[in-house]
């Protein structure tokens, strides 16, 4: 996790691995956020996200494992 963040459910986008490289993605208050460490900007990308258990990113695909389902979001289009 990035300095200053204590998010229980988050992942870091690796620079050069596709969309969102260098950003932190996290779930808080039933919403998916993106944090850009360079601009210090938080942005809501998707909501609602209920009962999230884990989050992972591979290239432009972000997967959020919830208690009842897995939500896959294409970061290039922001569609599920």
SVG drawing of the C-alpha trace seen along z (x, -y; Angstrom):
<svg xmlns="http://www.w3.org/2000/svg" viewBox="-25 -17 31 32">
<polyline fill="none" stroke="black" stroke-width="0.4" points="0.0,0.0 1.1,-3.6 2.3,-5.9 -0.5,-7.5 -3.1,-4.8 -4.5,-2.2 -7.2,-0.7 -8.2,2.8 -9.2,3.6 -6.8,2.1 -4.3,2.9 -1.7,0.9 -1.6,0.6 1.9,1.3 3.4,-1.2 3.6,0.3 1.0,3.0 -1.8,1.2 -4.5,-1.1 -4.1,-2.8 -0.4,-2.2 0.9,-3.8 -2.6,-4.4 -4.0,-2.8 -7.5,-1.2 -9.5,-0.7 -13.0,0.0 -14.4,-2.3 -18.0,-3.0 -19.4,-0.7 -17.5,-2.5 -14.4,-1.8 -11.9,-4.6 -8.8,-5.4 -6.0,-7.5 -3.4,-9.2 -0.3,-9.8 1.1,-12.5 -2.0,-14.7 -3.2,-13.5 -6.7,-13.1 -9.3,-10.5 -12.0,-9.6 -15.0,-7.3 -14.9,-4.9 -17.8,-2.6 -20.5,-2.2 -22.1,-0.4 -19.7,2.3 -21.2,4.4 -19.4,6.7 -16.0,6.5 -13.5,9.0 -10.5,8.5 -9.4,6.5 -6.8,7.3 -5.6,5.8 -4.1,7.4 -3.4,5.0 -6.7,3.1 -8.9,5.5 -9.8,4.9 -11.5,7.7 -13.4,7.1 -14.3,10.3 -17.5,9.7 -19.3,12.1 -22.1,12.7 -20.3,12.1 -17.1,11.1 -17.2,7.8 -14.8,7.3 -14.3,3.8 -12.4,2.9 -10.5,-0.2 -10.1,-1.2 -13.9,-1.6 -15.0,-1.7 -17.6,1.0 -18.4,4.2"/>
</svg>
